[in-house]
């Protein structure tokens, strides 16, 4: 990994896609290049409903206080706090590496999810266009795709998303865990507002895209009271399915989350921390498989019942897409090399 050899990193706001971005973060931005030899990551967690993912970026400018991916930045010798938000890593050869993976005989056309870790439509994508380039490769090979994002920049790519929806299988899950814009801004300061994300759901649905609402994460004592309003609004916007995860705060995320919570929402901090511990056996996090996404105890069970009941009442399915994707994968024919040009001179 190395820093980009430029005086200034790519400017996400000097772009034709600037209309999709709400607010410019005040902090200085650094962009680093990751020259990994592979871009597909295999997931073996029983809590995750997919096997393969692509992460064009590491770190995230959305700066969500609760982001479970923050500790991954420490593997790069960066910090999990402001470094995660301002020292971003991009994979410039992502589309090329994805094409290479699809050309391997071992690849059978499994669903590829963008992104398993940090948001593939964070603001840097406006200028780098790595996610779009990867999606174009998926469309070329008719490979099934899933997308999880809170970035409304996804609207820019409706053309390629419609191709994927027509020729393979595509599902999109828009992360929308808050109803109140001020609370959302406190916890996820540079993500699009809740109302703007609802508009993105509507535009995707109107374009014929299978779109879901991801109420992720539910933060006990803070946004569990928003479940009915968010699910109702998402259904009215065109979402077909709904799912949730309970907030989990692994490693240094606990400190980042608590510091932000006490600084931005001081009157609610103690109640929220108490409620989280109530769903995590007295701790702020639980890394055990089959527990980390849902929690345990009476309060966690109450949240689960409330979510399931509300979703059914408003007409949203709560199951993930678990059936195998249709076998649409097809390698395009190789183009023959250009014929040598003969010359009489």
N, C-alpha and C positions, 0 to 999 in steps of 0.2 A: 504494500500500500504506500502511496506517495501523494504529496500535495500536488495539486494541479499547477503546472508551470506557467501561471498567468499572474498579473498584478491584481486582478479582481476576479472573484469567482463568478460563474454565470448568474445573471440577475433575473430571478423569477418574475420580477415585475416589469422588465423591459421586454414585453412579449405581447403577441396578439391575444394571448390567453389571460391577460391581466383582469379582464372583466369577471373571471371566476374567483378572484382572490379578494378577501374582505379587508385585511389589515396587514400592514407591513410591520414585522417585529423590529424593535429598536436595537437589538443586539447585533454585534458584528458577526457576519457569517463566514465560515471557512468551509471549503469544499475539497475533499480528498478523493483520490482515485483508488479503487480496489481492482487489482488485476488478477483476481482469482481465475482459475482455469475452468471452473464449473459455475453454473448459475442456478441449476435445479437443486433444491434441497429436499431430502426425504424426511418425512415426519413419522415417527413411530409412537407418538403419544396416543393412548386410547381415548383421550378427551377431545381430540381434534378430528373433525369429520372429513379429512382429506389426507392423501399420502404425499403429494408433491406440491411444492410452492416455489415461486420466484420472488426474490426481494431485490429490486433494482437499486434500492437505497438502504443505508443504515444510518440510524439517527433520524429524528423527525422534527421538522420546524413547527408542527402543530403544538408541541410543548405540553402535551397532556400530563397532568401531575400524576395520574394513576397508571401510566403506561407500563405494562409488565415487561416490555422489551428494553427498558433502560439498562439493566445489568449487562446486556450483550455488548454495550459500548465499552465496557471495561475490558473485554477481550482484545480491544484495539489500543489499549493503554490510554483511553480517554475516560472522563468521568461520566457518571450516570445522571448528573444534574444538568447544569447549563451546557456542558460539553455535548450531551445527547441532543440538545436543541439547536446548537450553533456550529458544531463541527460535524458536518454531514459527509457521508461517504457514498459515492456513486460508482456504479459498475459500467464503465463506458462501452464494454463489449457485450453487454447483457443479451442483446438480440442475436448477435453472432453466436454466442455460446449456446443459446437456446436452440438455434437452428442446428448446431452441431449435435446437440443432444437428441433432437428429433430424427436425425439421420442415422443414429446408431441402431443396429438391428434389434437391440434389446428393448428399445422404446416401443410400447404397444398402444399409445394413444390415451393414456390415463388423464384424468382431469388435472389441470395445473391451476393453482390458486395464487392470485396476486392480492395481498402479500401475506405471508404467514407471520411476519414480524412487524416491520414499520410500514407506514402508509405509502402505497405505490402512487397515490395522487396528491402527495404533499406539494407545497408550492414550488419546490425546485423542479418538479416535472414540467412546469409551464415552459421552462427554457430548455431542459435537457431532453425531454420527450423519450425517455428510455422505456417507460411503460407502454407508450403507444407503439414503439418499434417492436417490442416483444409481442404485443397483441396482434400486430400485423403478421408476425411469423406464425402465431397460432392460427390466424385466419387462413393463411396460405396453406397450412398443413391440415386444416379442418380439425384442430385439436380442441377438445372441450376445455372450458375455462370457467373459473369462479373468481369473483372480485369482492374483496372486503375493503371498504374505504369510508372515510368521512369527508373526502375531498370532492367538492362539486366540480372540480376540473374534469371529472369523468365525462361531463356533458360534451366537452370538446371532441371526444372520440366516439360519438354516437354512430358515425358511419361504419367504423370497423367493428363496433359492438353489434350492430345490426347484421353485418356479414357473419359474425360468429354465431349469432342467434339463429340465423337462417341455415347455415351449413354445418354446424356442430351443436353443442349444447352450451349455453351461457347462463349463469346466474350471477346477480349482483346483490350484495348485502350492504346497505348504507347504515353506518354506525350512528345512532341517534339516541343517546342516553339521557337527554335533558329536555325539558319543556321551557323552562325559564331561561331567557338569554343571558341574564346577569350571572346566574350560577354556572351556566355553560362557559361563559367567558372566564370565570374564576378558575375553573378546573381544566379547561382546554382552550387557552387564550388565543391561539392563532388558527383554530379550526373555524370553518364556516358556521354561522349562527344556526340554531335549530330550524328557524323558518326557511332559511336558504337551503338547508338539506332536504326539507320537505318538498321544496320546489324541484330539487334534483330528482327525488323519487317520482314526482309527477311527470317530469320530462322523460325519464327513462321508461316509465310505464306507458306513456303516450307513444313512445317509439317502439313498443312491442317487446321490451326487455322484461324478463322475469326478475323482479326486484323484491327484496325482502327488507325488513327493518331489523337491525341488530341493536337491541337495547343493551349495550355493553360499554362499561359495566354498570350493573345495579350497585349503587353505593348505599348500604342501609343507613337510614336516618337522613339521607340527603336527597336522593332522587327516586326512591321506591314509591313516593307519593305521586310521581308523575306518570306511572305506568299507564293508567287509563287514558290520560290526555294524549300521550305520545302515540300509543297504539291506535287510538281512534283517528288521530290526524294522519298517521301513516297509511291506514286503510283508506281513508278518504282521498289520499294522494295517489293511490294505486298499488300499494304494496300487497303482495299475496301471502307472504309468510312472515313469521316473527320468531326470534329466538333471543336468548339473553345469556349473559355470564355474570357471576357475582364478582365484585372487585377482589383482586388478589394483589398483594403488595410484596413481591419477593425481594429479598436482599435490600439494597439501598433504596428501593422504591418507597419503602416505609417512611424513610426520613424525608424524601422529596415530597411525598403526599402530605405528611403531617405538617411540614413547614408551610406548604402552600395553603393548606386548609386553615391553619391558625392565622396566617397573614391575611387571607382574602375573605374568609368566612368565620371570624373568631367566635361569634355567638353560637355557631352550630358545631364547632369543632369537637367538644367533649362528647356531645350526644352521638355524633357520627362515629367517632373512634370506639365508643362503648358498643354501639350496634354492630360494628364490624367484628369486634372481639366476640360478640354474642353468637356470631355465625361461624367463627373460626376457632372454637374451643378455647377461648380466652386469649388468642394471639391475633395479630393483624394479618397473618398469612398462613396458608396451609399448602404445601407443595405436593401432597399425596394425590396420585391419579384417582379419578372418580370422586374426589372431594373438592379439588381446587377450583373447579368451574361453578359449583353449586353451593358449597358450604354445607354446614350441618347444624342441627339444633332446631328448636321450635321456630325461631324467627326466620331462618333460612327456608324452612318448610312452608311458612306462611307466605313468604315472597313467591315461592314456586307456585303455590296454589293460586295466588292472586294473579300472577302472570298468565298461567294457563287458562284460568276462568275468563279473564279479561280478553285475551286473544280470541277465544271461542265466541265470546259475546259480540265482538266487533266484526268477526268473520275472517280472522287470520289463522292459517295453519301454523302449528308450532313445531312441526317436524322438519329436520334437515333433509336435504335431498340425499338419500342414501342409496337409491338404486343405481346400478352401473350406468355410466354415460353410454349413449348409442355409439356403435363402432363406426365413427365417421372419419377417423384419422386416415390421411392419405398423403403419401409423399409426392410432391409435384415432380413431374419428369425433369430430369437433368437437361440443362441446355447444352447442346453440342458446342465444342470450342469453335471459335471463328475460323473459317477457312483461310489459309495463307493467301495473301494477295500477290499475284504474279505481275511482274513488270517487264516490259520490253526494253527498259533502259537500265 
